[in-house]
C-alpha cells in the first residue's frame, strides 16, 4: 500500500489565451476571487484565483501562441457547497443568463453535474453531491451503478 494519501485536488493550472480576461470570467461566472498576480519569473502574467479559503484553487497562465485549447484534460469538477438540487437549478439558470456554453447535464447517481465550457474551451463541471462522501457511501454507490452517467434535465 502506498504511503501517499491525497486529501483533495488542491489546485488546477490552465493555459489560456488571455489570463486577465479568463480571470474576469471565472470571477463573474464561478464567483471566484483573484488572490494574486504573478510578477517576474516563470509565471509572469499568471492570475491565481480562489473559491474562498485556499491561496489558489485555479491558476491561469498564458498559453504559447498556436497551442491547442481546451484539450489538455477531459474536465475539472467543482463540488458545490450545497447539496440542494434547487441550488443546482439556480446555477443552471445563471449560466444560461450569462451565455455560458453548456455541454450536458448528467446524473451520476452519486451526484448531478452541469458540464460547461470556459472561454478557452476547457470543460468544467459544477455538481451537487447527492450521496454523502463520509463513510464510503458515495464510493459504494458509484461502484454499484458502474459509473452511471445518464443525461438528465434540471
N, C-alpha and C positions, 0 to 999 in steps of 0.2 A: 504494500500500500504506500502510495506517495505521501511524503510529509507535507506537501503543499495543500493548503485548504483555502481556496479562493472564497472570499466573502461575497463579492458582487462585482459587477463591471464598474470600475471606478471612474473611467472617462473614455471618451472616444475622440480621436483626432481625424478630421476630414480635410481633404484637399478641395478647395472651392475656387471659382473664378475670381470672386471679389469678397475677401473676408469681411469687410465692413458692411457691405450690402447683405451678405448672408447673415451676419450677426444681427442686423436690424430685423430680418425675417424671423430668426429664432426667438428674438425678444418679443416681437409682436404676436407671433403665432403660438409659440410654446411657453410664453411667459417666463423666459429665462432672463438673467441679468448678466451684463458684462462685468467680469471681475478683474480683468487685466488685458492690456495690450502689450504685445512683445516689442521691446525696443531693439537694440542691436543684437547681433548674434544669429544663430541658425534659424530662429523662429521669427525674425523680424517681420512685422506686418501681421502677425498672427493675433487672433482675438480669442480670449478664454471666456467661457460662459458657464453659469451655474444655475441649477434649479432652486438653490437656497442655501444649503449648508456647506457643500463642498467648495474647495477653492476653484475647481472647474469640473464640470461633467462632460462638456463638449469643448473642443478647441478647433478653430478654423484656420487653416494655413493656406496661403496662396499656392495654387497648383501651377505647375510648369505649363507654358504655352503648348497647346496641342494635346495635352493629357486627356485621356478618356475620362468622362464624368459619370458618376452615378453607378459605376460597375465595380467599385473596389470591394464591395461586400453585398450580401443579399438585403439585409435591413438591420436597423437598430430598433429594439423595442424599449419603450419608456412606460413603466408601470405607473398608472395614475394613483394618486394618494387615496382616492375614493374607490369604493367597491360598488358604487351605485350605477346601474345601467342608465338611469336618468342623467347622471353627470356625463356619461359617455355620449348619450344622445345630444346633450348641450355642446360637447366638444365637436361632434359631427356638424351640427348646425353652424357653429362658429367657423369651422373650416370652410364650409360651403359659402358663408358670407364673405370670407376673406379670399375666395377664389383658389383655395388650395386644391391641387390636383389629387383626388382620391383614387387609389388603385382598386381597393376592395375592402370589404368588411368580412372578417372571418370569426366563426365561433369555434374555439378550440376545446370546448368542454370545460377546461380549467379557467379560461379567460375569453373575452371577446375583444378583438382588436380592430382598429381602423388603420389601414395601411395607406400611406400618402407619400408625396414627394416634396423634397425641399427644392429651392430654386436651381440647384445643380444636378438634380435628378437622383439624389440619394433617397432610397426608400426608407421611411421611418414608420414606426407603429406606436400609437398610444393605445393602451389596453386597460381594461377593467378586470382585475383578478377576481374570479368568482369562487374559486375553491381555495381555502386557506393554504398558505405555504407551510405554516407550522405543523410539525408532526409528520411531515411527508405526505399529507393528503393530496396535494396537487401533483406530486410525482407519481403517486399510485394511480390517480385518475388519468393522467396523461399516458401512463403505461397501459392502463385498461382500455382506453379509447384509441390506442395506437396512433397517437399524434394527430388526432382529429383536426381538420381544417375545413369546416363546412361554410361555404358562402352564406351570408345572412344579411338582414337589413336591420336598421335601427328604427 
